[in-house]
Amino acid sequence: AFVRGVLQICQQLAANGSQSGIGLFNANGRKVLDLRPGPNDVSRLSPGAYFIGGLRTGVSCRPVVCKVVVQ
């Protein structure tokens, strides 16, 4: 997904995140932003590829990762 300025996180994705929430990570794996349900301001980030990450709670506890490109 391509985003410009605001990254919208739906309630369902946030509910599937880890207990400490989900985050936005750069290509090096460093967390650059804590994400919350609703609009998240990404206008201060450098353009490039980022990853939304967290752990899916429940039986599987599998990681959830989505790629986004900030323009």
Phi, psi and omega in degrees: 000144177257134178231151178221108175090308184227129175255118182268122178253122181284156182300323182295316178296318179296324179291335179272000181282178180287172180297329180272005179098183179248161183224167175253126185243145176277181183296339178274358180088007180273132178289125181251346182198135170277132183254144178233161176301142181098201183284138177233125182285116177244014184294338181272352181278149175291145177300144178153187181272135178226166181230134174271125183223153177182180177249133176286127181276168180111208186294316189277326184050042178273150176291147175246123181225131176229139179265136174228150177244120178270125180262000000 
